Amino acid sequence: MTMQQVKKPLSKKELSKYDYIPLYFYTEKDSLNRITVLKETGKESYVVAGRYAGFTDEARLYIPLTEEERKEVEKMLKIRSKDATISFL
């Protein structure tokens, strides 16, 4: 559970290269808290940010996913696009 407390930043500058409207996924384990997935504009490239945890002046903060959740989200994204490039924050 220690990993869940760590908040990773995604800078506001970097956010500009992704579609304005993010995708949201839910996992079987936690169907109440959505996971933010950003799609790179004009590409089949996704970054799974994690669960939104707040913001600073320079960035949005996200709580990283567990390995089990990563696999579940990756599987959902591959259903959308088999050729998708997927990375995690």
Biotite code that builds the C-alpha atoms (Angstrom):
import biotite.structure as struc

atoms = struc.array([
    struc.Atom([0.000, 0.000, 0.000], chain_id="A", res_id=1, res_name="MET", atom_name="CA", element="C"),
    struc.Atom([2.968, 2.349, 0.345], chain_id="A", res_id=2, res_name="THR", atom_name="CA", element="C"),
    struc.Atom([3.140, 2.733, -3.440], chain_id="A", res_id=3, res_name="MET", atom_name="CA", element="C"),
    struc.Atom([-0.475, 3.967, -3.474], chain_id="A", res_id=4, res_name="GLN", atom_name="CA", element="C"),
    struc.Atom([0.469, 6.997, -1.343], chain_id="A", res_id=5, res_name="GLN", atom_name="CA", element="C"),
    struc.Atom([3.062, 8.256, -3.837], chain_id="A", res_id=6, res_name="VAL", atom_name="CA", element="C"),
    struc.Atom([1.692, 10.946, -6.167], chain_id="A", res_id=7, res_name="LYS", atom_name="CA", element="C"),
    struc.Atom([3.319, 11.299, -9.584], chain_id="A", res_id=8, res_name="LYS", atom_name="CA", element="C"),
    struc.Atom([3.167, 14.639, -11.412], chain_id="A", res_id=9, res_name="PRO", atom_name="CA", element="C"),
    struc.Atom([2.189, 15.160, -15.043], chain_id="A", res_id=10, res_name="LEU", atom_name="CA", element="C"),
    struc.Atom([3.314, 18.642, -16.088], chain_id="A", res_id=11, res_name="SER", atom_name="CA", element="C"),
    struc.Atom([0.842, 21.064, -17.624], chain_id="A", res_id=12, res_name="LYS", atom_name="CA", element="C"),
    struc.Atom([3.246, 21.538, -20.579], chain_id="A", res_id=13, res_name="LYS", atom_name="CA", element="C"),
    struc.Atom([3.125, 17.810, -21.326], chain_id="A", res_id=14, res_name="GLU", atom_name="CA", element="C"),
    struc.Atom([-0.679, 17.767, -21.053], chain_id="A", res_id=15, res_name="LEU", atom_name="CA", element="C"),
    struc.Atom([-0.929, 19.917, -24.188], chain_id="A", res_id=16, res_name="SER", atom_name="CA", element="C"),
    struc.Atom([0.167, 17.023, -26.428], chain_id="A", res_id=17, res_name="LYS", atom_name="CA", element="C"),
    struc.Atom([-2.838, 14.905, -25.401], chain_id="A", res_id=18, res_name="TYR", atom_name="CA", element="C"),
    struc.Atom([-6.489, 15.123, -26.434], chain_id="A", res_id=19, res_name="ASP", atom_name="CA", element="C"),
    struc.Atom([-8.426, 17.675, -24.409], chain_id="A", res_id=20, res_name="TYR", atom_name="CA", element="C"),
    struc.Atom([-10.942, 15.086, -23.149], chain_id="A", res_id=21, res_name="ILE", atom_name="CA", element="C"),
    struc.Atom([-9.342, 12.149, -21.291], chain_id="A", res_id=22, res_name="PRO", atom_name="CA", element="C"),
    struc.Atom([-10.627, 8.586, -21.224], chain_id="A", res_id=23, res_name="LEU", atom_name="CA", element="C"),
    struc.Atom([-11.732, 7.122, -17.906], chain_id="A", res_id=24, res_name="TYR", atom_name="CA", element="C"),
    struc.Atom([-11.603, 3.476, -16.910], chain_id="A", res_id=25, res_name="PHE", atom_name="CA", element="C"),
    struc.Atom([-12.692, 1.611, -13.814], chain_id="A", res_id=26, res_name="TYR", atom_name="CA", element="C"),
    struc.Atom([-11.244, -1.648, -12.512], chain_id="A", res_id=27, res_name="THR", atom_name="CA", element="C"),
    struc.Atom([-13.036, -4.606, -10.995], chain_id="A", res_id=28, res_name="GLU", atom_name="CA", element="C"),
    struc.Atom([-11.208, -4.058, -7.731], chain_id="A", res_id=29, res_name="LYS", atom_name="CA", element="C"),
    struc.Atom([-12.132, -0.362, -7.459], chain_id="A", res_id=30, res_name="ASP", atom_name="CA", element="C"),
    struc.Atom([-15.169, 0.567, -9.500], chain_id="A", res_id=31, res_name="SER", atom_name="CA", element="C"),
    struc.Atom([-15.727, 3.866, -7.684], chain_id="A", res_id=32, res_name="LEU", atom_name="CA", element="C"),
    struc.Atom([-12.462, 5.687, -8.402], chain_id="A", res_id=33, res_name="ASN", atom_name="CA", element="C"),
    struc.Atom([-11.789, 6.309, -12.072], chain_id="A", res_id=34, res_name="ARG", atom_name="CA", element="C"),
    struc.Atom([-8.446, 5.955, -13.785], chain_id="A", res_id=35, res_name="ILE", atom_name="CA", element="C"),
    struc.Atom([-7.351, 8.740, -16.117], chain_id="A", res_id=36, res_name="THR", atom_name="CA", element="C"),
    struc.Atom([-6.003, 7.695, -19.519], chain_id="A", res_id=37, res_name="VAL", atom_name="CA", element="C"),
    struc.Atom([-4.703, 10.320, -21.940], chain_id="A", res_id=38, res_name="LEU", atom_name="CA", element="C"),
    struc.Atom([-4.563, 9.764, -25.714], chain_id="A", res_id=39, res_name="LYS", atom_name="CA", element="C"),
    struc.Atom([-1.871, 11.544, -27.669], chain_id="A", res_id=40, res_name="GLU", atom_name="CA", element="C"),
    struc.Atom([-3.414, 13.830, -30.283], chain_id="A", res_id=41, res_name="THR", atom_name="CA", element="C"),
    struc.Atom([-3.451, 12.206, -33.728], chain_id="A", res_id=42, res_name="GLY", atom_name="CA", element="C"),
    struc.Atom([-1.771, 8.981, -32.587], chain_id="A", res_id=43, res_name="LYS", atom_name="CA", element="C"),
    struc.Atom([-2.673, 5.587, -31.151], chain_id="A", res_id=44, res_name="GLU", atom_name="CA", element="C"),
    struc.Atom([-0.499, 6.296, -28.132], chain_id="A", res_id=45, res_name="SER", atom_name="CA", element="C"),
    struc.Atom([-1.850, 6.350, -24.587], chain_id="A", res_id=46, res_name="TYR", atom_name="CA", element="C"),
    struc.Atom([-0.441, 7.266, -21.193], chain_id="A", res_id=47, res_name="VAL", atom_name="CA", element="C"),
    struc.Atom([-2.203, 5.793, -18.188], chain_id="A", res_id=48, res_name="VAL", atom_name="CA", element="C"),
    struc.Atom([-1.841, 8.538, -15.599], chain_id="A", res_id=49, res_name="ALA", atom_name="CA", element="C"),
    struc.Atom([-3.529, 6.761, -12.684], chain_id="A", res_id=50, res_name="GLY", atom_name="CA", element="C"),
    struc.Atom([-6.100, 8.055, -10.224], chain_id="A", res_id=51, res_name="ARG", atom_name="CA", element="C"),
    struc.Atom([-6.339, 11.852, -9.990], chain_id="A", res_id=52, res_name="TYR", atom_name="CA", element="C"),
    struc.Atom([-5.056, 13.084, -6.628], chain_id="A", res_id=53, res_name="ALA", atom_name="CA", element="C"),
    struc.Atom([-4.857, 16.881, -7.008], chain_id="A", res_id=54, res_name="GLY", atom_name="CA", element="C"),
    struc.Atom([-2.734, 19.528, -8.664], chain_id="A", res_id=55, res_name="PHE", atom_name="CA", element="C"),
    struc.Atom([0.039, 22.062, -8.182], chain_id="A", res_id=56, res_name="THR", atom_name="CA", element="C"),
    struc.Atom([0.795, 25.231, -10.152], chain_id="A", res_id=57, res_name="ASP", atom_name="CA", element="C"),
    struc.Atom([2.933, 23.218, -12.598], chain_id="A", res_id=58, res_name="GLU", atom_name="CA", element="C"),
    struc.Atom([1.303, 19.785, -12.758], chain_id="A", res_id=59, res_name="ALA", atom_name="CA", element="C"),
    struc.Atom([-1.577, 17.421, -12.101], chain_id="A", res_id=60, res_name="ARG", atom_name="CA", element="C"),
    struc.Atom([-0.902, 14.703, -9.531], chain_id="A", res_id=61, res_name="LEU", atom_name="CA", element="C"),
    struc.Atom([-1.880, 11.061, -9.972], chain_id="A", res_id=62, res_name="TYR", atom_name="CA", element="C"),
    struc.Atom([-1.703, 7.971, -7.759], chain_id="A", res_id=63, res_name="ILE", atom_name="CA", element="C"),
    struc.Atom([-0.020, 5.128, -9.695], chain_id="A", res_id=64, res_name="PRO", atom_name="CA", element="C"),
    struc.Atom([-1.829, 1.838, -10.292], chain_id="A", res_id=65, res_name="LEU", atom_name="CA", element="C"),
    struc.Atom([-0.980, -1.556, -8.862], chain_id="A", res_id=66, res_name="THR", atom_name="CA", element="C"),
    struc.Atom([0.466, -4.155, -11.229], chain_id="A", res_id=67, res_name="GLU", atom_name="CA", element="C"),
    struc.Atom([-2.896, -5.951, -11.335], chain_id="A", res_id=68, res_name="GLU", atom_name="CA", element="C"),
    struc.Atom([-4.712, -2.738, -12.272], chain_id="A", res_id=69, res_name="GLU", atom_name="CA", element="C"),
    struc.Atom([-2.114, -1.926, -14.936], chain_id="A", res_id=70, res_name="ARG", atom_name="CA", element="C"),
    struc.Atom([-2.727, -5.261, -16.626], chain_id="A", res_id=71, res_name="LYS", atom_name="CA", element="C"),
    struc.Atom([-6.494, -4.759, -16.508], chain_id="A", res_id=72, res_name="GLU", atom_name="CA", element="C"),
    struc.Atom([-6.317, -1.257, -18.036], chain_id="A", res_id=73, res_name="VAL", atom_name="CA", element="C"),
    struc.Atom([-3.804, -2.382, -20.663], chain_id="A", res_id=74, res_name="GLU", atom_name="CA", element="C"),
    struc.Atom([-6.178, -5.181, -21.684], chain_id="A", res_id=75, res_name="LYS", atom_name="CA", element="C"),
    struc.Atom([-9.079, -2.684, -22.021], chain_id="A", res_id=76, res_name="MET", atom_name="CA", element="C"),
    struc.Atom([-6.955, -0.360, -24.172], chain_id="A", res_id=77, res_name="LEU", atom_name="CA", element="C"),
    struc.Atom([-5.819, -3.206, -26.432], chain_id="A", res_id=78, res_name="LYS", atom_name="CA", element="C"),
    struc.Atom([-9.494, -4.013, -27.075], chain_id="A", res_id=79, res_name="ILE", atom_name="CA", element="C"),
    struc.Atom([-9.963, -0.417, -28.312], chain_id="A", res_id=80, res_name="ARG", atom_name="CA", element="C"),
    struc.Atom([-6.870, -0.488, -30.506], chain_id="A", res_id=81, res_name="SER", atom_name="CA", element="C"),
    struc.Atom([-4.653, -3.529, -31.033], chain_id="A", res_id=82, res_name="LYS", atom_name="CA", element="C"),
    struc.Atom([-1.775, -1.359, -32.308], chain_id="A", res_id=83, res_name="ASP", atom_name="CA", element="C"),
    struc.Atom([-1.883, 1.090, -29.402], chain_id="A", res_id=84, res_name="ALA", atom_name="CA", element="C"),
    struc.Atom([1.297, 2.135, -27.652], chain_id="A", res_id=85, res_name="THR", atom_name="CA", element="C"),
    struc.Atom([0.661, 2.207, -23.926], chain_id="A", res_id=86, res_name="ILE", atom_name="CA", element="C"),
    struc.Atom([2.806, 3.740, -21.209], chain_id="A", res_id=87, res_name="SER", atom_name="CA", element="C"),
    struc.Atom([2.245, 4.384, -17.522], chain_id="A", res_id=88, res_name="PHE", atom_name="CA", element="C"),
    struc.Atom([3.032, 7.476, -15.503], chain_id="A", res_id=89, res_name="LEU", atom_name="CA", element="C"),
])
